[in-house]
């Protein structure tokens, strides 16, 4: 890529966590029977009039404030005209030039520094339905449950220069949405979706190349793979003297390729015009100021504070602040045992492994932060070993309760009595005379063998530091 510069802009659709749809009172619940959550308004019946969901407006404005956008005190809805079977009106209600939020930016982590990515606009719009194709029946069905569900479309400036930067931007966006609690961020269920506009231009050229829109990328990994494939495809075309065609392409994750879907439309192809059934959105400065005051500490701010206040390395702080619930759990634990690094090590290890393996959230964990802190404290104090701490953590996460009481009840308390351990160490040395002689001859790596034998005899309850000390003394 020495001769070309990659230019990437992303369009992200995030489904808002409202209980009802954008213009009617139908439920937004996922997983209902097909066409269960449908009424005259969202199914596009003639004469049915939309009524705007005020909570969706609040959520959109809060996202704009979190991304340093200007929140418009006056914005309008427009009709984006196109025909598709899952769009019963024959148009989508969206926003374009007069969107609710405009001209913002966010900082994204890139290596050891940050990069500013501009935000063109954040617009409110309603979602389309879902087409279901049955090959066995040679029929297609349409489920209108999703029709009218409120979305915000977040349109970035074309500021990203690699697939890695695009993924970093997406993850930052994802975290902000979760921190604000306005979207569940589920990519598999389609509540967080991304389209990428990718083009190449000769390095040093200001004019953009021909852009291609990529769709159907339903994970961070697939976004990166899809963009990387498209970059290579376009580079090959240019080097072979062929033209890049402006089009929309679908990403196939199984084959790791992109395939042409249709020619890429421009805004004028959709014949946008103000929706005559909806009055303009009118906000007051007091409303916007009130929403701004309700914003939580956002991921980037929290990450910086975890580094400065708790002395955590950048890697730890980044991992612990990606999810607001995890960050709050960790901070509550620090309040009970002021050893942030030890707590961080346990959380990033066995704790997060359990969350991932069980596919559960922190809210589903029975172990309270103060009892998690207690577990780390008794490991640090030597009551139990790190291994035992990791071994009992899954059961404690499932059942909850005092960690100290649990290990005492199970007889797992570490043996730290030197006189008690001394006899076990003597016994191990006596049972392995050739290894003891080899150790004294300079093969000090055998120390781990002796430690293992002592731990086996004490069923893992011996204090490892004390065992090492006694072995060195006696060998």
Secondary structure, 3 states (H helix, E strand, C coil): CCCEEEEEEEEEEEECCCCECCCCCCECCCCCCCCCCCCCCCCCCCCCCCCCCHHHHHHHHHHHHHCCCEECCEECCEEEECCCCCCCCCEEEECCCCCCEEEEEEEEEECCEEEEEEEEEEEEEECCCEEEEECCCCEEEEECCCCCCEEEEEEECCCECCHHHHHHHHHHHHHHHHHHCCCCCCCCCCCEEEEEEEEEEECCCCCCCCCEEEEEECCHHHHHHHHHHHHHHHHHHHHCCCCCCCEEEEEECCCCEEEEEEECCCHHHHCCEECCCCCCEECCHHHHHHHHHCCCCCHHHHHHHHHHHHCCCHHHHHHHHCCHHHHHHHHHHHHHCCCHHHHHHHHHHHHHHHHHHHCCCHHHCCCCHHHHHHHHHHHHCCCCCHHHHHHHHHHHHHHCCCHHHHHHHCCCCCECCHHHHHHHHHHHHHHCHHHHHHHHCCCHHHHHHHHHHHHHHCCCCECHHHHHHHHHHHC
